[in-house]
Amino acid sequence: MVIVHSQAPVILVGGAPIEKEILFQALDLGDQVVAADSGALAVLDAGRVPDAVIGDFDSLPEDHRAAIPAERLHYVPEQDSTDFEKCLTRIDAPLVIAIGFSGARLDHELAVFSTLLRIDTPPCVILRGAELAFIAPPQLRLDLPVGSNLSFFPLAPVTVTTSGVKWPLTDALMRPGGLTSSSNIVTGPVALECDTRAVLVTLPAASVASVMQALAGPTASPA
């Protein structure tokens, strides 16, 4: 059941540690702010009340819960999915920018990427400190500064063609434990084509505006 509807990007905040400056920058990228359970603490600490809090509330203290209007609290008790998945599957938006889902525990971060591999709507960008990551659609075009670092990492077997990078690929079979394309360098407009949605792209976080436009169109780009 969809809980959050938006015509603009939605910011999704998790409970992993977040530098406040980075959180403020992220909050400016979207319209509504959704917290995954204890992610509400960071949002409240930044001086904003989440538009929705979704989760099983196992890590949201009662005093913080009391600071949020009851109609914005959405309790989802089932334990078959993570709070990240509970949130992502209940958001209807052109794009989700997620922060606070990396750095605390490796298993949690791996679970996030596993969820992104299974769920393609809405598209989601993970901000993780100075980097960002997302699952590429079958066709991707990015306008990035020449010299930028980027990586293509397969989460499942996938045939890939890339251009606009120092080490391009043509109909190359990539797979976990096999061929990857890490620490590549932008040489021009970047293009990626793949036969299935299984390539994790990592870039500097400064490229977020270009990524937002590529994944959700011009209206999704921050002002």
N, C-alpha and C positions, 0 to 999 in steps of 0.2 A: 504494500500500500504506500503510495507516494504521500509524503508529509510536507515536503518543501517544493514549491513551484517557483521558478524564476526565469525571466527572459535574459538575465545577465549571469555572468559567472558567480558561483557560490563558493565561499571560503569554508573549508572543513578543517576543524582544529582538533587534533588528538592530544593525548595526555603525556607524550614524551617531552623532555625538556626543550624549550624554545627560547632563544635569545629575544628579549623584548623588542629590540630594534627591528629584527627580522619579522617578528609577529606584526608590528605596526605596518611594515611595508606590505606584508601579505594582506592585511585587512583592507588596504586601499585598492586591491586588485579586483574586488568583487562587490556584490550587492549585499545579499544576506550572508550571515555567519551562522554556521551549524557547528555545534560541539559534539564530539563523540565522548560521552560520559565525562571523565575527569578533564577533558579538554576545556570544559566550561571554566575551570579555575583560571587558566591562562587568559581566556577572553575577559572574564570579570576583572582580573588583575590589570588588564589593559584599559579598563574603564568603559567596557562595553558589555551589554547584556546580550547573550546569544539569542538569535531569532528562533532557534530550536536546539534542544539537547536530546540526543537519541542514544539509547544504550540500555544495558541492564542495571546501571547505576551502582555497580559493585565498588566503584572507586570515586564516587561523587559524594563528598561529605554533606551531612544534613544541613549545616549552616550555610554552605554555598548553594545548596538546592533551594533553600528558603529565599535566596536573593533573586530567584528566577521565577517569573510568573508561571503559575501552574499549567496554563494552557500551552506553554512552550516546552514542557517536559514530556517526553514521549518514551515511556517505559516499554522496552522490548526484552522480555525475560528469557527467550529461548537461547540455548547455549550451543547451537549448531553452527553459529557464525560469529565472527569477531565484531567488535563495535564499529570498526571501519566498514565492514561489509553491510552491517545493519544500516549505517548512514548512507552509504553510496547507493544502495538499492532503493532508498526512500527519497532521493533527490531527483527532481526533474528540472534540468538546467542544461544550457549549451556546453557547460564546462564546469568542472570542480577543481579548485586549487586546494590541495591538502597539505597541511603543515602540522608537525607534531606527531608524526608517525614513524620516525627514524631516530636512531641513536640510543634509545633506552635499552632495547633488547633485540638481538639479532633475529630471534625466531618471530617476533612481532613484525619486524620489517620484511622478512621473507614472506610472511603471511599476507602482507599488503600487496606485494608484487604478484603473488599467486592469485589473489582476488582480482587484480587488474587484468590478469591474463584471461580470466573467466568472464569478466563483466566489461563490456565495451560501451555501455551507455549508462550515465553520461561519460564522455572522455574525462580523464583525470590526470592532473600533473601533480607529482609529489615534490614539494620543496624540502630540501634536506641540507640546511646550512648554506654553503656557497654553491651548491649544485641543485639541479632539478632532474627529474626522471619521469618518463612516461612510456606507455606502450604505443608504438607507432601504428597508425592505420596502414592498410595495404599500399596506399600511395601517400607520400609525404613530401612537401616542399617547404623548405625553410630558408629565410633570408637572414644570414648570420654574418657577423664581422669576420673578414678574412683573418686567419690565424687563431680563431677560437678552437678550443679543444672540444671534441665530442667522441662518444663511443656508441657502437651498436653491439648489443649483447643478446644472443638468442636464448629465449626461455624454453623453446621447443624447436625441433627441426624445422627449418624454414629456408627457402631459396630467395636470395637477396641480390638486388642490383643497386649500387650506389654511385653517385657522381657528386662533384663539387667538393671532394675531399682528397687529401694527399694520397691515400691508398684506397682507390675505388675497387668495387667488386662488380663482376658481371655474372649473373646467374650462378652465384656461389651458394653451395649448401652450407649453412651455418647450423650448429647444434651445440647444446651444452656439452662440455668436455671435448669439443672439436674446434672448428674455425670460429673465431670471434673477430671483432673489429674494434679493439679498444685503443684509447689514446690516439685517435685520428685527429686530423687538422683540417679546418675549413679552408678551401682555396677559392670558393665562389658559391653561387646559389646551390644549396644542397638539395639533392633529390634522392629518395629512397623508394624502391618498389619491392614488395615481397608477396609471396603467394599465400601467406596466412598471417594473421595478426599475432606475432610472437616475438617481435624485436623490441627490447628495452633500449631506449635512447637516453643517454645522460649528457648533460650540457651544463655550462656555468649558469647559475641562477639569474645572472644579468640578462640572459636571453629569454626571459619569461614572456615578454611582450610578443616577440616573434613566434614563440611556441603557441601562445594563446590564439593568435591570429591564424596560425596554420591549422589548429585543431578545431576552432569554433568560429572562424570568420572575423572580419574587421570589427564588428560590433563588440567582440569579446576582448579586444585589446584595451589595456588600461589607458586612461586619459593622460 
